Amino acid sequence: MHCQLMERGREAITEYKKMFEPIQLKHMTIKNRIVRSATNSAMSNTDGSFSSLDADMFEELAANQVGMMITGHTYVSPQGQAKPNQPSMCKEKWVPVMKDMTDRVHSHGAKIVAQISHAGAGALVTDQPAAPSRMFAGGGRIAHAMTHEEIKDTVRAFGQSALIAKQSGFDGVQVHVAHGFLLCEFVSYGYNQRTDEYGGSADNRIRIVREIIEEIKRTCGEEYPVFVKINSNSYYEEDAYWQDMFRFVDILEAVGAEALELSGYDFSSFPASVHCFYLDRAAALKKYSKLPLILVGGIRNLEDMEKVLEVGADMVSMARPFICEPDLIPRLMSGQKSSSCINCNNCHGLFLREGRRCIMHKG
Ligand SMILES: Cc1cc2nc3c(=O)[nH]c(=O)nc-3n(C[C@H](O)[C@H](O)[C@H](O)COP(=O)(O)O)c2cc1C
């Protein structure tokens, strides 16, 4: 039986050869094309540190063929903290704890990138949430429109957090511009009603992201990899947003982004029968730009991964499948047809209430 599985593993590597080929980005080489997308684990400590459960999880992924993993969103300032047990990237005292964690990942030849974020109106911990423009922030709160001073402070906070990530052994950072948090609010129509240089045109709405990347390059050096995750679609002004995406890509490439990870605001809404939610958008962007592209959303098996690479995307990324089965890649290589994830989305909340991460298994 063991021999059969080994045989199937070898076949899978030959058949899906590209997935297992190393990739050279601008400043980073990764052993294969498989990414664990940023996923808030809800297992971190309320003092802002990653827990031993987080470190165990990352090491398990690294030992199971994930070439690059991206941490769940970490906050760059107390104002941007989304949840009580979210890890911080703004507290230098946790550098040694994070260094142990990144060392464990590196011992398996994998890379680990820290996602850095400000939750904007989604910051549930602060009494005074901030957003590009005044807006509802949930829980009866109103987010105020950020002043120029606050924007500059936030840009600096991203730079300082990236430096802490670098000192902690992370191979790079990913700036979180997706899923409705602060930077997503800035690039989106609807949430951003500003009339100054941070609102209006595509160039203006992406300005804060550009300034953050420039600041990170200043604090961490030109060579330190800066990834960006962004929605490929938008709840408001969908057509205009998609047109702007081409301009965003040009600007991100010009400012030295390492790669762009493409997601979507509606990733939770698809049934398990729908795969590769944003494939067409990835194909269109790859025809337009050479900026390396990582695609996430509904990728569930080796055929899906192959399809993603065939349209020109450079890496495949998954979140829920790795919560469900951290050893998904060896399973697929041993003949399992597809991820067991059923897109129930209970991983968004179940573990908070019951200490479980997935309804498909315990622990
Ligand atoms: C429980 C959970 C937590 C998530 N946390 C983050 C996060 O911290 N940062 C982020 O960019 N995306 C986060 N996501 C979104 C995923 O990274 C991914 O974009 C999305 O789940 C679609 O991919 P999938 O179909 O492979 O799950 C989260 C998703 C889930 C289900």
The ligand as an ORCA input file, in Angstrom:
! r2SCAN-3c Opt
* xyz 0 1
  C     -11.090     31.502      8.661
  C     -10.541     32.399      7.604
  C      -9.653     33.406      7.950
  C      -9.114     34.241      6.958
  N      -8.206     35.181      7.309
  C      -7.638     35.958      6.354
  C      -6.619     36.897      6.683
  O      -6.229     37.025      7.844
  N      -6.102     37.629      5.661
  C      -6.507     37.481      4.364
  O      -5.975     38.153      3.463
  N      -7.454     36.599      4.019
  C      -8.024     35.830      4.973
  N      -8.945     34.894      4.618
  C      -9.272     34.717      3.185
  C      -8.373     33.647      2.543
  O      -7.023     33.976      2.566
  C      -8.761     33.385      1.069
  O      -8.532     34.573      0.343
  C     -10.210     32.933      0.911
  O     -10.583     32.043      1.946
  C     -10.441     32.255     -0.447
  O      -9.605     31.122     -0.586
  P     -10.120     29.592     -0.359
  O     -11.280     29.389     -1.267
  O      -8.911     28.768     -0.711
  O     -10.506     29.480      1.084
  C      -9.497     34.067      5.596
  C     -10.388     33.059      5.254
  C     -10.914     32.228      6.230
  C     -11.862     31.137      5.815
*
